Amino acid sequence: MTEDDAPRFDFPGAFDLSGEVAVVTGGSRGIGRAIAHGLAAAGAAVAPVSRTAADVERVASELSEYDVGTCVATADVADEADVVDCLDTVADELGRPSVVVNNAGINPEVALGTPDRVSADDFDTVNDVNLRGAYACAHAAADHLEATEGSLVNVASVGGVVGLPRQHPYVASKHGLVGLTKSLALDWAPSVRANCLAPGYVATDLTEDLTGNEELAASIRERTPLDRFADPEEVAAPTVFLASDAASYLTGATLAVDGGWTAR
Ligand SMILES: NC(=O)c1ccc[n+]([C@@H]2O[C@H](COP(=O)([O-])OP(=O)(O)OC[C@H]3O[C@@H](n4cnc5c(N)ncnc54)[C@H](O)[C@@H]3O)[C@@H](O)[C@H]2O)c1
C-alpha cells in the first residue's frame, strides 16, 4: 500500500451537518427534543415539529443557543394534510428539508393488554401515528430528500425487532417501520439514505409508568446489560451519526440503541 491510497478520514468534519435542514417529528419533548438539540449542535437548521405551537416555540427558542436556523411548524402526523402543510412551512422558512427524523410515537394505555382487551380501533390509533404518520412524512418529504440527496431516520424500537407481550399495536407499528425503512432505502438509493434506530428503554414521559415503578424499573435494568435506562441524548447522538456523512454507506439498516437488550 502506498501513502496515496492510505485510508483518509475527515473527523469530526464527517459529522458536521452545517447547511442541512432537519425536521424532527415529536420534537417537543423526550427523545425528539434531544434529537433536535443534537442535530442543531452538529450545525443543522432544525424544525422541531409537534402538534402544539407553544411546545414547538419552547424548543425552537432553546435551539437559539446553537446559532442555527429554526422555525415553528406544527403537525399532527396522523393528519396527512397537516404534514404536507408543515413541510411546506419548513421549506419556505428554512429551505428544503434534507434530514427527516420520524420520531413521533405513542403507546397509550388503551393499546396495552392482551388481544381480547385491545380493540382494532385502538390498534389503528397507534398505527395511524407510529406507522402511517411516518409514511405520510416520508411521502411528503420525498421530493425534498431527492433534491437534496438527503437522509431519513425512523425511530422504531426494540419492539420493532422482537415481540413484546401486551403491546401488539405498538410492536406491529414498529416492525412495520423497520420494514418501511428497508423498502424506502431500496427505492431511494443511491441518492437518499433511509435508516432506523431501535432504542431500548429510555427515560422519558412515555416510560414514566416504568421508571416510576421501582419493581418494574429494576426488572428492566436487570434485563439490560448496561444496567440502566438510556438518557434521550444517547439516542440523539446515533441519530446525528445516521444523518451525517460518517454514515455514508448505511442505508436500510436498523441500529439497536438498547444497552445490549437485544444482544441476549
Ligand atoms: N422512551 C422509550 O423508552 C422509547 C423506546 C423505544 C422507542 N421509543 C420511540 O421514540 C419516540 C419518542 O418517544 P419518547 O419516549 O420521546 O416519547 P414522548 O411521549 O416523551 O414524546 C413523544 C413526542 O411525540 C409527539 N407526538 C405524539 N403524537 C403525535 C402526533 N400525532 N403528531 C405529532 N407529534 C406527536 C409528542 O407531542 C412528543 O413530542 C417514539 O416513536 C417512541 O415509540 C421510545
The ligand as a Gaussian input file, in Angstrom:
#p B3LYP/6-31G(d) Opt

LIG

0 1
 N      -38.922000       6.131000      25.634000
 C      -38.564000       4.916000      25.255000
 O      -38.184000       4.062000      26.075000
 C      -38.606000       4.531000      23.802000
 C      -38.042000       3.303000      23.438000
 C      -38.058000       2.919000      22.104000
 C      -38.617000       3.747000      21.148000
 N      -39.157000       4.934000      21.530000
 C      -39.739000       5.758000      20.471000
 O      -39.134000       7.018000      20.480000
 C      -40.065000       8.006000      20.030000
 C      -40.136000       9.136000      21.038000
 O      -40.521000       8.599000      22.283000
 P      -40.434000       9.424000      23.647000
 O      -40.106000       8.441000      24.688000
 O      -39.611000      10.642000      23.490000
 O      -41.982000       9.815000      23.809000
 P      -42.684000      11.112000      24.438000
 O      -44.078000      10.686000      24.733000
 O      -41.849000      11.695000      25.512000
 O      -42.669000      12.125000      23.206000
 C      -43.414000      11.847000      22.042000
 C      -43.408000      13.049000      21.144000
 O      -44.240000      12.757000      20.011000
 C      -45.212000      13.779000      19.880000
 N      -46.413000      13.236000      19.259000
 C      -47.238000      12.271000      19.717000
 N      -48.248000      12.069000      18.873000
 C      -48.054000      12.927000      17.843000
 C      -48.765000      13.208000      16.656000
 N      -49.905000      12.569000      16.351000
 N      -48.265000      14.146000      15.815000
 C      -47.139000      14.814000      16.109000
 N      -46.414000      14.599000      17.220000
 C      -46.876000      13.671000      18.078000
 C      -45.429000      14.287000      21.308000
 O      -46.027000      15.566000      21.330000
 C      -43.996000      14.289000      21.801000
 O      -43.318000      15.416000      21.316000
 C      -41.399000       7.267000      19.839000
 O      -41.550000       6.915000      18.483000
 C      -41.217000       6.022000      20.677000
 O      -42.008000       4.950000      20.237000
 C      -39.173000       5.347000      22.827000

